[in-house]
Amino acid sequence: MNPEDRRRNIQRNNRRKENLRKAYFIAVGVVALLLVIFCALNAREAAKEKAAGKDALPVQTASADNTGRGDLVITPTPTPEPTPEPTPEPAQFVYTVRPEAEDGTGKAGRGRYDDEPAAAEEGFATTYTGTKYYFPDGTYLVNGWLEQGGAWLHFSADGYMAKGWTAIAGKGYFFNDRGAWVPDEDGTKLVALTFDDGPGEFTDRILNVLSAYNAKATFFLIGVEIEKYGDQVLPRMAAEGHLIGNHSYSHVQMPADENADEAEWQFYLCDELIRKYTGGEIAKVVRFPFGDYSHYGVRRVNRPNILWDLDTYDWEDGANTASIMAEVQSLLEPGNILLMHDIYETTAEACETLIPWLYEQGYKCVTIKELAASRGYELENGVTYLSFKQLNIDEGRVTDE
């Protein structure tokens, strides 16, 4: 090989070596770049998991699979389930002395809910809701009769002493203001006066005539009117034994199933105002505005819904004492539920004639709850009541069901 050929071979070999060296460094660079990218991705994923409250990285453990290769198996650390909050046990009614009969016809027992505080001393305690007889251990008389000084008292399953007309085992019983049963009380000629849309500036005038005859009524109140007149008349209304009902917050029409959410909200708002005058209790009865309701809406509100069977038309233009009296006198029957409104001066004037006339005819005015009880009915939540006239009772049309 001449010198020129040898020189060319050396140059070719040098170029080959230089190319191989460049290729090597390029490969190393690519691998390094891939490692950097891989590490960055792992770090970002770990940060996400840490922010989500998980372990930052899985634990790697080596184990042999059944092929014997001893491949590395990645076993992630399990995320612990959150410890659930303990669900409180519902309050249980605990008897110390069970009543003789579950239907309230036997001797009263003693018991209380296990989350109720103990009473300070033995004796009767009265709130807006009613009267209970407590014992020092916190129990109270429940669900039956008690003979005391020759008088018979009765206590409900909730522990409240009966006053006025009370339904016991499907029969009406009358108890006087001291809670004593009056077996010969005639409950035939009873009616329920109901007043809607108040309270108002004439409510006090109606309460005056009711008080004069020891008559009781049911007032279905509107929240926006309670905000105006509640402090003026509701304490008196509650103290004198009238039944406070809920007529919604703003008297909107809610006739259909799709109005159920609105109904629930309307009655809730009004209840929150009523609580101020009832020792924290919500209304025991409701009446949907305009008498428009759906079965679903009534179930959602979950109170007895009370309609009427004698409209006095005191709300019509031109109504006066004569027109109201004419409606009542032509249609009145024992067990009627009368519809009136305590927001009209003409209604207050008419009551000063109507209520004395009712008592002259041998009628008594009671709350809707007492009227139902006198016929042996205990008002049920989620049910709509139409009438307690004898014809309705005989034909099974007391409710809309």
C-alpha positions in Angstrom: 0.0 0.0 0.0 1.5 3.3 -1.1 1.6 6.2 1.3 -1.4 8.0 -0.2 -3.7 5.0 0.2 -2.6 4.5 3.7 -3.3 8.1 4.5 -6.8 7.8 3.1 -7.5 4.6 5.2 -6.4 6.3 8.3 -8.7 9.3 7.6 -11.6 7.0 6.9 -11.0 5.1 10.2 -10.7 8.4 12.1 -14.0 9.7 10.6 -15.7 6.4 11.5 -14.5 6.6 15.1 -15.6 10.3 15.3 -19.1 9.3 14.0 -19.4 6.5 16.5 -18.3 8.8 19.4 -20.9 11.4 18.3 -23.6 8.7 18.1 -22.7 7.5 21.6 -22.9 11.0 23.1 -26.3 11.6 21.3 -27.7 8.4 22.6 -26.5 9.2 26.2 -28.1 12.7 25.9 -31.4 11.2 24.7 -31.4 8.7 27.6 -30.6 11.5 30.1 -33.4 13.7 28.6 -35.9 10.8 28.9 -34.9 10.3 32.5 -35.4 14.0 33.3 -38.8 13.9 31.7 -39.8 10.7 33.5 -38.7 12.2 36.9 -40.6 15.4 36.2 -43.8 13.5 35.4 -43.5 11.4 38.5 -42.9 14.5 40.7 -46.0 16.2 39.2 -48.2 13.1 39.7 -46.9 12.8 43.3 -47.8 16.4 43.9 -51.4 15.8 42.6 -51.8 12.8 44.9 -50.5 14.7 47.9 -52.9 17.6 47.2 -55.7 15.0 47.0 -54.7 13.7 50.5 -53.2 10.5 49.2 -49.7 9.0 49.7 -47.2 10.8 47.6 -45.6 7.7 46.1 -46.5 4.0 45.9 -44.4 1.5 47.9 -42.4 -0.8 45.6 -41.9 -4.3 46.8 -40.0 -7.1 44.9 -41.7 -10.4 44.6 -41.4 -13.4 42.4 -44.3 -14.3 40.2 -45.1 -17.9 39.3 -42.6 -17.9 36.4 -39.7 -17.6 38.8 -38.3 -14.5 37.0 -38.5 -12.4 40.2 -39.9 -9.4 38.3 -40.5 -6.2 40.2 -44.1 -5.8 41.2 -45.4 -2.4 42.1 -47.9 -2.6 45.0 -49.6 0.8 45.7 -50.3 1.7 49.3 -54.0 1.5 49.8 -55.7 4.8 50.6 -57.4 4.4 54.0 -61.2 4.9 54.0 -62.3 8.0 56.0 -63.7 7.2 59.4 -67.4 7.8 59.2 -69.0 10.1 61.7 -71.0 8.1 64.2 -74.8 8.3 63.4 -76.6 9.2 66.6 -79.1 6.6 67.8 -82.7 7.8 67.5 -84.3 8.6 70.9 -86.1 5.7 72.4 -89.1 5.8 74.6 -88.4 4.0 77.8 -91.1 2.9 80.1 -90.7 2.5 83.8 -94.3 1.5 84.2 -96.1 0.4 81.1 -99.7 1.4 80.5 -102.4 -1.3 80.8 -103.4 -0.9 77.2 -101.7 0.5 74.1 -104.9 2.1 72.8 -105.2 4.5 75.8 -108.1 2.7 77.4 -106.3 1.4 80.5 -104.4 2.8 83.4 -101.7 5.4 82.5 -98.1 4.2 82.5 -94.8 6.1 83.0 -92.0 6.7 80.6 -90.0 9.3 78.7 -87.6 9.5 75.7 -84.1 8.6 76.8 -82.6 11.9 75.6 -85.0 14.1 77.7 -83.6 15.7 80.8 -84.9 14.7 84.2 -87.5 17.0 85.8 -86.6 19.1 88.9 -89.6 17.9 90.9 -92.8 15.9 90.8 -95.9 17.6 89.6 -97.8 19.1 86.6 -95.9 21.3 84.1 -97.8 23.3 81.4 -96.5 24.8 78.2 -98.4 26.1 75.0 -98.4 22.5 73.8 -100.1 21.1 76.9 -99.8 19.8 80.4 -97.7 16.8 81.6 -97.3 15.2 85.0 -93.6 14.6 85.7 -91.7 12.5 88.2 -88.3 13.3 89.6 -86.6 10.7 87.3 -87.8 12.6 84.3 -90.6 10.1 83.4 -94.2 11.3 83.0 -97.6 9.8 82.8 -98.5 8.4 79.4 -101.2 6.7 77.4 -104.0 6.0 79.8 -106.2 7.0 82.6 -105.5 8.2 86.2 -108.0 8.5 89.0 -107.3 11.5 91.2 -109.6 12.8 93.9 -112.6 11.2 92.4 -111.9 12.6 88.9 -110.6 10.7 85.9 -107.7 12.3 84.0 -106.3 11.0 80.7 -102.8 11.2 79.3 -101.9 10.7 75.6 -99.1 8.6 74.2 -97.0 11.8 74.2 -97.8 12.4 77.8 -100.1 15.4 77.5 -103.1 15.6 79.8 -106.4 15.8 77.9 -108.4 19.0 78.0 -111.5 19.8 75.9 -112.6 17.3 73.4 -110.2 14.4 72.9 -110.4 11.3 70.7 -109.6 8.1 72.5 -109.8 4.7 70.8 -112.1 6.2 68.1 -114.5 7.9 70.5 -114.9 11.5 71.7 -114.4 12.4 75.4 -114.8 15.8 77.0 -112.4 17.0 79.7 -112.8 20.3 81.6 -110.1 22.9 82.2 -108.8 20.9 85.1 -108.4 17.8 83.0 -111.4 16.0 84.6 -113.5 13.8 82.3 -117.1 15.1 82.0 -119.0 12.0 80.8 -122.4 13.7 80.2 -121.1 16.5 78.0 -123.1 16.7 74.8 -120.9 17.1 71.8 -123.6 17.1 69.1 -124.0 20.8 68.3 -120.4 21.8 67.7 -119.0 23.9 64.9 -115.5 25.2 64.1 -115.0 28.9 63.2 -111.9 29.2 61.1 -110.3 32.6 60.1 -107.9 33.0 57.2 -105.4 35.5 56.0 -104.6 37.3 59.3 -103.7 38.4 61.8 -105.0 41.9 61.1 -106.1 45.1 62.6 -109.6 43.6 63.4 -108.4 40.3 64.9 -108.4 41.7 68.4 -112.1 42.7 68.0 -113.0 39.1 67.0 -111.0 37.7 70.0 -113.1 40.0 72.3 -116.4 38.4 71.3 -114.9 34.9 71.3 -113.7 35.5 74.9 -117.1 36.7 76.0 -118.6 33.4 75.1 -115.6 31.2 76.0 -115.7 30.2 72.3 -112.6 28.8 70.6 -111.5 29.2 67.0 -108.8 28.3 64.6 -106.7 31.1 63.0 -104.9 30.2 59.7 -102.2 32.9 59.7 -100.0 34.3 56.9 -96.4 35.0 57.6 -96.3 38.5 56.1 -99.2 39.5 58.3 -97.6 38.0 61.4 -94.7 40.3 60.7 -97.0 43.2 61.0 -99.5 42.3 63.7 -98.1 39.2 65.4 -96.9 41.0 68.6 -100.2 42.6 69.0 -102.5 39.6 69.0 -100.7 36.2 68.8 -99.7 36.1 72.6 -103.4 36.6 73.4 -104.5 34.1 70.8 -102.3 31.4 72.3 -103.0 32.3 75.9 -106.8 32.0 75.4 -106.7 28.5 73.9 -107.3 29.2 70.2 -105.6 26.9 67.6 -102.9 28.7 65.5 -102.7 27.3 62.0 -100.4 28.0 59.1 -101.8 29.5 55.9 -98.3 30.0 54.1 -96.0 32.9 54.2 -97.3 35.0 51.3 -100.6 33.4 50.2 -99.4 32.1 46.8 -101.5 29.6 44.9 -99.9 26.1 45.0 -102.4 23.6 43.4 -100.1 21.1 41.7 -97.5 18.5 42.5 -94.8 20.7 41.0 -95.6 23.3 43.6 -94.6 21.0 46.4 -91.1 22.6 46.9 -92.7 26.0 47.1 -95.4 24.8 49.5 -92.8 23.3 51.8 -90.8 26.6 51.8 -93.9 28.8 52.2 -95.1 26.8 55.3 -91.6 26.6 56.7 -91.2 30.4 56.6 -94.5 30.9 58.3 -93.8 28.3 61.0 -90.6 30.1 61.9 -92.7 33.2 62.8 -95.3 31.2 64.6 -92.7 29.6 66.8 -92.2 32.9 68.6 -95.6 32.6 70.1 -96.0 28.9 70.7 -92.9 28.0 72.8 -91.0 27.0 69.7 -93.8 24.7 68.3 -94.8 24.8 64.7 -98.4 25.0 63.6 -100.3 21.8 64.2 -102.7 22.3 61.2 -102.4 24.0 57.8 -104.7 25.4 55.1 -103.4 25.8 51.5 -104.2 29.3 50.1 -107.5 29.4 48.1 -108.0 25.8 49.2 -105.8 24.7 46.2 -103.5 21.8 47.0 -102.2 18.5 45.7 -102.0 15.3 47.6 -98.2 15.3 47.1 -97.9 18.8 48.4 -99.9 18.0 51.5 -97.8 15.0 52.2 -94.6 17.1 51.9 -95.9 19.7 54.3 -96.8 16.8 56.6 -99.6 18.4 58.6 -103.4 18.0 58.6 -104.7 20.2 55.8 -108.1 21.7 56.7 -110.7 22.8 54.1 -114.3 24.0 54.9 -117.9 23.1 54.2 -119.6 26.4 54.8 -118.3 29.5 53.1 -119.7 32.7 54.6 -118.6 34.7 51.6 -117.3 37.5 53.9 -114.6 38.1 51.3 -117.0 39.2 48.6 -117.5 42.9 47.7 -120.6 44.1 49.5 -120.5 41.5 52.2 -122.0 42.6 55.6 -123.5 41.2 58.7 -126.8 40.5 57.0 -125.3 38.6 54.1 -123.0 36.6 56.4 -125.8 35.7 58.8 -128.0 34.6 55.8 -125.4 32.2 54.5 -124.9 30.6 58.0 -128.5 30.4 58.9 -129.5 28.7 55.6 -126.7 26.1 55.6 -125.6 25.5 59.2 -125.4 21.9 60.5 -123.6 20.4 63.5 -120.0 19.5 62.5 -119.6 22.4 60.0 -116.3 24.1 59.4 -117.0 27.7 58.7 -114.7 29.9 56.5 -114.2 33.5 57.5 -111.4 36.1 57.3 -110.2 38.2 60.3 -108.8 40.9 58.0 -112.2 42.6 57.3 -114.0 45.0 59.6 -117.3 43.6 58.2 -116.3 40.1 59.5 -115.5 41.5 63.0 -118.9 43.2 63.0 -120.7 40.0 61.8 -119.0 38.0 64.5 -120.5 40.2 67.2 -123.9 39.0 65.9 -123.1 35.5 64.7 -121.4 34.1 67.8 -124.1 35.1 70.2 -126.7 33.7 67.8 -124.9 30.3 67.6 -124.9 30.0 71.4 -128.6 31.0 71.5 -129.2 28.0 69.1 -127.4 25.7 71.4 -124.2 25.5 69.4 -120.6 25.8 70.8 -117.6 27.0 68.9 -114.5 24.8 69.2 -111.1 24.5 67.4 -110.9 22.2 64.4 -108.9 19.8 66.5 -111.6 19.5 69.1 -114.3 19.3 66.5 -112.6 16.3 64.9 -111.9 14.7 68.3 -115.6 15.1 69.4 -116.4 12.7 66.5 -113.6 10.3 67.4 -111.1 11.5 64.8 -107.4 12.3 65.7 -106.1 14.5 62.9 -103.4 12.8 60.9 -100.4 14.5 59.2 -100.5 14.6 55.4 -104.3 14.1 55.2 -106.9 16.7 53.9 -110.1 17.0 55.9 -113.3 18.2 54.3 -116.1 18.1 56.9 -117.2 16.5 60.2 -121.0 16.7 59.4 -122.8 13.5 60.2 -123.6 12.9 56.6 -119.9 13.0 55.7 -119.1 10.7 58.5 -121.8 8.2 57.5 -120.7 8.3 53.8 -117.0 8.1 54.7 -116.3 11.6 53.2 -114.5 13.2 56.1 -111.3 13.3 54.1 -110.5 13.5 50.4 -109.1 10.0 50.3 
